[in-house]
């Protein structure tokens, strides 16, 4: 189909859509960007640019691909290849090439936007497409849950007196002293997979999303509970986040196989690391922020130079999905856990394994505290491992389902005179332990 016939088809759509004709000026951010994100980004992004053409930002959208055809014409009366390809009826030319074609209503929106001058209604035309779209405001979660939700992320508040746990479109905040619900912070993605406080304790980064559809990192002012903004967006859920020590940067691991570094002060994307071939499950920085390590469902763990993103090492010893990683204090070794039911300890220099610890079930994550490691396991337990001899020194038992996440209390502020540990499980239970001897302090189902 030639351009002129395409234009007739599109014009017909406009005539048949009186509601659109009555609308105000089409917004790139509100109206056009979501169409591109839904239909075009998978094949025309920074990681995969079919035909040399990208749509991952307004600036890239306006650049011609390998064909040299003008994607969006400066003069609305001139042909625009973007419009021609999405409106084309020839299945060999129409975009996207697979799946459902762009709807007539969406084509009409793009046509109207181009007719109005194809303007960008924002401050930064180079902003990533996903970030250019105004963030949605989510409906309030139910007052009371019919069922508990899996606790996939939990952390102590900076003062150690409260617990923050992932909920449904929210985080719930519980008093450590008695396990009562203190407050709730909503307007978050459907499921919460990661929680991290900034170094000053004022901001809470929430990695969340709707599986298979979208993901984001929302930055929350913890004192007020207000969502300050969306600092990262992905095409599938965000599975982990980690602040880089001494900087405003945050690493974002997502199920779309991407690893992104975002400057939380400027909202600029420092870099995207496209090294993994499947979900990036976990990410961690070294204590000094010079090394970044990630683990993926592609059965690898990788180490990068933090300043450049250069790949330093790739460890394939698990032969199964990697779910948790941590850089040891000397930056010379990494520990990782995953679906092979073992903890691996390996060298950064040559990616060679130096030790392994059988866990008895899948390791869901790993947290290093000084010379010890804590590993939540699918076998309804949490274990502590001594790095001096690579042996399990404590077994925390009692959960009735997979233990997915843990956190250690900062300081010594508990009502039992000891440092505390919290673990969360798939059945929605929170358990508080004395970290030293695995004494259970209290437990409850974190269900409002």
C-alpha positions in Angstrom: 0.0 0.0 0.0 1.4 3.5 -0.9 1.5 6.4 1.5 -1.5 8.2 -0.1 -3.8 5.2 0.3 -2.6 4.8 3.9 -3.4 8.5 4.5 -6.9 7.8 3.2 -7.3 4.9 5.6 -6.1 7.1 8.5 -8.2 10.0 7.4 -11.2 7.7 7.4 -10.4 6.7 10.9 -10.4 10.4 11.9 -13.8 11.0 10.3 -15.1 7.9 12.1 -13.8 9.1 15.5 -15.6 12.3 16.3 -14.5 12.1 19.9 -10.8 12.5 18.9 -11.7 15.5 16.6 -13.2 17.3 19.6 -10.2 16.7 21.9 -7.5 19.2 22.7 -4.0 19.1 21.2 -2.6 15.6 21.3 0.2 15.2 23.9 3.3 13.2 23.0 3.9 12.2 26.6 0.3 11.3 27.5 -1.1 10.0 24.1 1.7 9.1 21.7 4.4 7.7 23.9 2.2 4.9 25.4 1.3 3.8 21.9 5.0 3.6 21.0 5.8 1.8 24.2 3.1 -0.8 23.6 3.6 -1.5 19.9 7.1 -0.4 18.9 9.7 -0.4 21.7 10.3 -4.1 21.8 11.9 -4.0 18.3 13.1 -0.4 18.2 14.8 0.3 21.5 18.4 1.0 22.5 19.1 -2.7 23.0 17.4 -3.9 19.8 17.0 -1.4 16.9 15.6 -3.2 13.9 16.5 -1.5 10.7 18.6 0.9 12.7 15.5 2.8 13.9 14.8 3.6 17.6 11.7 5.0 19.3 13.0 4.9 22.9 13.0 8.7 23.2 11.4 11.6 21.3 14.9 12.6 20.1 15.5 9.1 18.7 12.1 8.8 17.2 12.8 11.8 14.9 16.1 10.2 13.5 15.9 8.2 10.3 16.8 4.5 10.4 18.9 2.6 7.8 16.4 3.2 5.1 17.0 7.0 5.3 13.2 7.6 5.2 12.0 10.5 7.3 10.1 8.9 10.2 8.2 12.1 11.2 8.2 14.9 8.7 8.8 18.5 9.7 6.0 19.5 7.4 2.8 17.7 8.3 1.9 17.6 4.6 5.0 15.6 3.7 5.1 11.7 4.1 6.0 10.3 7.5 7.4 6.8 7.4 6.3 6.0 11.0 2.7 6.7 10.1 2.9 4.8 6.8 4.3 1.7 8.4 1.8 1.5 11.2 -1.2 2.2 8.9 0.0 -0.1 6.1 -2.3 -3.0 5.3 0.5 -5.0 3.6 1.5 -7.5 6.3 5.1 -7.5 4.9 5.5 -3.8 5.5 3.2 -3.1 8.4 4.6 -2.6 11.9 4.7 -4.3 14.2 5.4 -7.4 12.0 4.0 -9.8 14.6 1.0 -9.8 16.8 -1.9 -7.5 16.5 -1.6 -4.4 14.3 -1.8 -0.9 15.8 -5.5 -0.1 16.4 -7.3 2.4 14.2 -7.9 4.6 17.2 -4.2 4.7 18.0 -3.3 5.3 14.4 -5.7 8.3 14.4 -3.9 9.7 17.5 -0.5 9.5 15.8 -2.0 11.1 12.6 -3.4 14.0 14.6 -0.2 14.5 16.5 1.8 14.7 13.3 -0.8 17.0 11.8 -0.4 19.3 14.8 3.4 19.6 14.3 4.6 16.5 16.1 5.8 18.5 19.1 7.3 17.3 22.3 5.4 18.6 25.4 8.2 18.1 27.9 11.5 19.5 29.1 13.9 16.9 27.9 13.4 15.3 24.4 16.1 12.8 25.1 14.3 11.4 28.2 13.7 7.7 27.9 10.2 7.0 26.5 9.1 5.1 29.6 10.0 8.0 31.8 8.5 10.6 29.5 5.0 9.1 30.1 3.3 10.8 33.1 3.2 8.2 35.9 -0.2 6.7 36.6 -1.9 7.2 39.9 -3.0 3.8 41.2 -6.3 3.1 43.0 -6.1 2.7 46.7 -5.6 -0.8 47.9 -8.4 -2.6 49.7 -9.0 -1.6 53.3 -8.7 -5.2 54.3 -7.1 -8.0 52.3 -9.1 -11.1 51.5 -5.9 -13.1 51.4 -2.3 -12.5 52.4 0.1 -11.5 49.7 3.6 -13.0 49.4 6.3 -10.9 51.2 8.9 -10.6 48.5 10.6 -7.5 50.1 11.0 -6.4 53.6 13.3 -3.9 55.4 13.6 -2.1 58.7 13.0 1.6 58.9 16.3 3.6 59.3 15.7 4.0 63.1 15.0 0.2 63.4 11.7 0.6 65.1 9.4 -0.3 62.2 9.2 -2.9 59.4 8.3 -2.0 55.8 6.8 -4.9 53.9 5.6 -5.2 50.3 1.8 -5.3 49.8 -0.7 -5.0 47.0 -0.2 -1.6 45.3 1.3 -0.5 48.6 3.8 -1.1 51.4 2.6 -1.8 54.9 4.5 -0.5 57.9 4.5 -2.4 61.2 5.8 -1.6 64.7 8.6 -3.9 65.6 7.7 -3.7 69.3 4.3 -5.4 69.0 3.7 -6.3 65.4 0.8 -3.8 65.0 0.1 -2.0 61.7 1.4 1.6 62.0 0.5 3.0 58.5 0.3 2.2 54.8 1.9 3.9 51.8 -0.1 3.4 48.6 0.1 4.6 44.9 2.7 1.9 44.1 2.9 -0.8 41.5 0.7 -3.9 41.7 3.4 -6.1 43.4 6.5 -5.0 45.4 9.7 -6.9 44.7 12.4 -4.6 46.2 12.8 -2.1 49.0 15.9 0.0 49.7 16.4 3.2 51.8 18.7 6.0 50.6 21.9 6.6 52.6 20.2 9.5 54.5 17.2 7.4 55.3 14.7 9.9 54.0 13.8 8.2 50.7 12.5 4.7 50.1 13.1 3.2 46.6 10.3 0.7 45.7 10.9 -1.7 42.9 7.5 -2.9 41.7 5.2 -3.6 38.7 2.7 -5.9 37.1 4.2 -9.2 35.8 4.6 -9.4 32.1 3.3 -5.9 31.5 5.3 -3.1 33.2 7.7 -2.3 36.0 9.0 0.9 37.7 10.9 2.3 40.6 9.0 4.8 42.7 10.8 7.0 45.1 8.9 7.6 48.3 9.4 10.3 51.0 9.2 8.0 54.0 8.3 10.6 56.6 5.2 11.8 54.6 4.5 8.7 52.6 4.3 10.9 49.4 5.5 9.4 46.1 8.1 11.9 44.9 8.3 10.4 41.5 9.1 7.5 39.2 12.8 7.2 38.6 12.8 4.2 36.3 10.4 2.3 34.1 10.8 -1.1 32.4 8.6 -3.3 30.2 8.4 -6.0 32.9 8.6 -5.9 36.7 11.6 -4.5 38.6 13.0 -7.3 40.7 15.8 -5.6 42.7 17.3 -2.2 43.3 20.5 -1.0 45.1 21.8 2.4 45.9 25.5 2.9 45.0 27.4 3.9 48.1 28.5 7.6 48.2 26.5 8.6 45.1 22.9 9.4 44.1 23.0 6.5 41.7 20.7 3.4 41.9 21.0 0.1 40.1 17.7 -1.3 38.7 17.4 -5.0 37.9 14.3 -6.0 35.8 12.6 -9.0 34.3 13.0 -7.4 30.8 16.6 -8.6 31.0 17.9 -5.0 31.6 20.2 -3.6 34.2 20.0 0.2 34.4 21.9 2.8 36.4 19.9 5.9 37.2 21.0 9.1 38.8 18.2 9.8 41.4 19.1 13.5 41.6 18.8 14.3 37.9 16.7 11.3 36.8 19.2 10.8 34.0 19.9 7.2 32.9 23.7 6.9 33.5 23.8 3.7 31.4 22.0 0.5 30.5 23.9 -2.8 30.7 22.5 -5.3 28.3 24.7 -8.2 29.3 22.1 -10.7 30.5 19.8 -12.8 28.2 16.9 -13.2 30.7 15.5 -11.8 33.9 18.0 -9.9 36.0 16.9 -11.1 39.5 19.4 -9.4 41.7 22.0 -6.7 41.9 24.5 -5.5 44.5 27.4 -3.0 44.9 30.7 -3.4 46.6 31.1 -1.5 49.9 33.1 1.2 48.2 30.8 1.4 45.1 33.5 0.5 42.6 32.1 -2.9 41.6 28.6 -3.9 40.5 27.4 -7.5 40.4 24.2 -9.0 39.0 22.5 -12.4 38.9 20.1 -13.6 36.3 17.7 -16.3 35.3 20.1 -17.0 32.4 22.1 -18.9 34.9 25.0 -16.4 35.1 26.3 -13.9 37.6 28.3 -11.0 36.2 30.7 -8.4 37.6 31.2 -4.9 36.1 33.3 -1.8 36.7 30.9 0.6 38.3 32.2 3.7 36.5 32.1 2.4 33.0 29.8 -0.7 33.0 32.6 -2.8 31.5 32.2 -6.5 32.1 34.9 -7.9 34.3 33.8 -11.4 35.0 31.0 -13.8 34.2 30.3 -16.8 36.5 28.4 -19.8 35.1 29.0 -22.3 37.9 25.4 -22.5 39.1 24.0 -24.0 36.0 20.6 -22.6 37.2 18.9 -19.3 37.9 21.0 -17.0 40.1 18.8 -15.3 42.7 21.1 -13.5 45.1 24.6 -11.9 44.9 26.9 -10.1 47.2 30.5 -8.6 46.9 32.7 -9.5 49.8 34.6 -6.8 51.7 37.9 -7.1 49.9 36.2 -6.8 46.4 38.2 -9.9 45.3 35.3 -12.4 45.8 31.6 -12.7 45.2 29.0 -15.0 46.8 25.9 -16.1 44.9 22.9 -18.3 45.5 20.2 -19.7 43.3 18.1 -22.6 42.0 20.9 -25.2 42.3 20.4 -25.3 46.1 23.9 -24.0 46.8 25.9 -21.0 47.8 28.9 -20.4 45.6 31.9 -18.4 46.5 34.1 -17.3 43.6 36.9 -15.1 42.5 36.3 -11.8 40.6 39.7 -12.1 38.8 39.1 -15.3 37.0 35.5 -16.3 37.8 36.7 -19.5 39.5 34.8 -21.1 42.3 36.7 -21.4 45.6 34.0 -22.9 47.9 30.4 -23.9 47.9 27.9 -24.5 50.7 24.9 -26.9 50.2 21.6 -25.2 51.3 19.2 -28.1 50.9 16.8 -25.9 48.8 16.8 -22.9 46.5 18.5 -19.8 47.9 16.2 -16.8 47.3 18.7 -14.1 48.2 21.9 -13.4 50.1 22.7 -10.6 52.6 26.2 -10.0 54.0 26.6 -8.5 57.4 30.3 -8.2 58.4 31.8 -11.7 58.2 28.5 -13.5 58.0 25.9 -14.2 55.3 22.2 -14.7 55.7 20.3 -16.7 53.1 16.5 -17.1 52.9 15.6 -20.5 51.4 12.7 -22.2 49.7 13.0 -24.9 52.2 11.0 -22.9 54.8 14.2 -21.8 56.6 16.8 -19.1 56.9 20.5 -19.9 57.4 23.5 -18.0 58.6 26.9 -18.8 57.1 30.3 -17.9 58.6 32.6 -16.6 55.9 35.7 -17.7 57.8 35.0 -21.4 57.2 32.1 -21.4 54.8 29.8 -23.3 57.2 26.2 -22.9 58.3 26.4 -21.7 61.9 22.7 -21.0 62.5 19.4 -22.4 61.2 16.2 -20.3 61.6 13.3 -22.6 61.3 9.5 -22.2 61.7 8.2 -20.6 58.5 5.4 -22.6 56.8 6.4 -21.6 53.2 9.3 -20.4 51.1 11.4 -17.7 52.8 11.9 -15.0 50.2 13.5 -12.0 51.9 15.3 -11.0 55.0 16.8 -7.8 56.6 18.8 -7.1 59.7 17.9 -4.3 62.1 20.2 -1.3 62.2 21.6 -0.5 65.7 20.4 -2.1 68.9 17.0 -0.5 69.6 14.8 -3.6 70.1 12.7 -4.3 73.1 14.6 -7.5 73.8 18.1 -6.1 74.1 19.5 -7.7 70.9 20.0 -7.1 67.2 17.0 -8.4 65.3 16.5 -10.1 62.0 13.2 -10.1 60.0 12.2 -12.7 57.4 9.2 -12.7 55.1 7.7 -15.7 53.3 5.5 -16.6 50.4 2.4 -17.1 52.7 2.6 -13.5 53.9 4.2 -14.2 57.3 6.7 -11.9 59.0 9.0 -13.4 61.6 11.3 -11.4 63.9 14.3 -13.3 65.4 17.2 -12.5 67.6 19.9 -12.6 65.0 22.5 -14.2 67.3 20.7 -17.3 68.5 17.6 -17.7 66.2 15.2 -17.1 69.1 11.8 -16.2 67.7 10.7 -12.9 69.1 7.3 -12.6 67.4 5.5 -13.4 64.2 2.3 -12.5 62.3 0.7 -12.5 58.9 1.3 -9.1 57.4 -2.3 -8.7 56.1 -4.2 -5.4 56.8 
